[in-house]
Every structure is written in C-alpha cells, then in structure tokens.
Amino acid sequence: MLLSISDQLSRRWRHCLGVCLLGLMALAASPTALAAGTPTLLVMGDSLSAAYGIEQDEGWVSLLEARLDGKAEVVNASISGETSSGGASRLPDLLGQHEPHIVLLGLGGNDGLRGLPPNQLEANLAAMIEASRQAGAEVLLLGIDIPPNYGQAYRDAFTGVFFQLAESYELALLPFLLEGVALEEGMMQSDGIHPTPLAQPIILDNVWPELLPLLERNGVAGSLSDG
C-alpha cells in the first residue's frame, strides 16, 4: 500500500514538472518574451525630434520606428524648447526607466538660439554621454548648426562642440541633422526653424547611416529596409 502511494506521488510530481516545463517553454516563445530581447533606442531631442508643428506620426522619429518594424523599441523623450541643461537633468531617470541600448542625443539647438555659452553646451552633453555609457548605452550624437547672424566666431565655437565631443569620446556623429533640409524650398515651416513633413524622411535618411552600425552591434540584423 505504501509503495502504491509513493508511486502515485511520483507520477503526480512528474506530471506537474512536465506542465511547468511546457509553460516555461511557451512563455519563452511568446511575442512578449521575444520582444524583451529587442534593443531600446532613446531619442533625447528638442522640437526637431518632437515633430513640432506637424502630426506625430509624420516626424522622423516615428518614421524611424516604422522602418525598424518591431526589431527595436523607440522611446521618444524629445521636448520642444528643450535645452542641453534640461536634457541633462531628465536623462538619469529616463536611463533608469527604459534601460536603452542606444541613446540618440540631439540637443543643442535651443542653446544656440539663446546664445548660451558653448562650453556650457559641451559640459551638459558630456554629462549625458557619460551617464549613457555608465548605463551601458551607446551614443549617437546628432549635431546642429545655427543661423549666421549669431556671428561666425560663436557659430564656429557652437558647431565645434559636437566634433570635439565625438573625438574625445569616440562617438558616432551626424554633423548636421538638417543637412539637405535647412534653407531648402518646401522643407521648412513658416518660422524658418522647424522642418515640414516633406523634410522628415530626409532627416531620417541623414540619421540612418550613422545609426545602422550601432543597431547591428546591438543585435538588429542587416535585413532592415533602408527606405
């Protein structure tokens, strides 16, 4: 009788173990579990990345998400009017919340338009680069230019910040986010500062060649469409 009870307990234990194993296998194969293995991109930008004045789904960051087609998650933390100081204060919480693999750092335009000291911009961006790296993320630096009416000396110092940081930290750099967009007919809104929907695919095409190697290093296969 005791042997019979022992056998029954053994069979029940094996049955429960089998059910648990099947459940774990199903969970591992589920879309949610698979999605957890995709890299996360965090975009830290200003109005140029926040789709100011246009529909959100027309902005280059939304177009980037569509191009990635689920192979990576895109978190757009861009805020219109954001300065490098504001971004530096927000970034630590965002890094902890989203644990990104790649940070696209596109701040500085509002610093330049306000005539803030370039060394202040450099210090803020450097702090963001270091915080991102400490969190295990790679950084793509998205450079920007300012109108010539600010004076050539200031303009050179401002744009030079991006090149200096890229060299010092050995970063991927897009020198000018609005290449082929700024001053082009039909590409800028009436304020002369913010790109139109027509310009957004061009901006994405500017970003893409610099971003693609980072994506590949983070496990996104080279089967991605180039648009």
Secondary structure, DSSP 8 states (H G I E B T S, - for coil): -HHHHHHHHHHHHHHHHHHHHHHHHHHHHSHHHHHTTS-EEEEEE-TTTTTTTS-GGGSHHHHHHHHHTTSSEEEE---TT--HHHHHHHHHHHHHHH--SEEEEE--HHHHHTT--HHHHHHHHHHHHHHHHHTT-EEEEE-----GGG-HHHHHHHHHHHHHHHHHHT-EEES-TTTTTTT-TTTB-TTSSSB-GGGHHHHHHHHHHHHHHHHHHTT--TT----
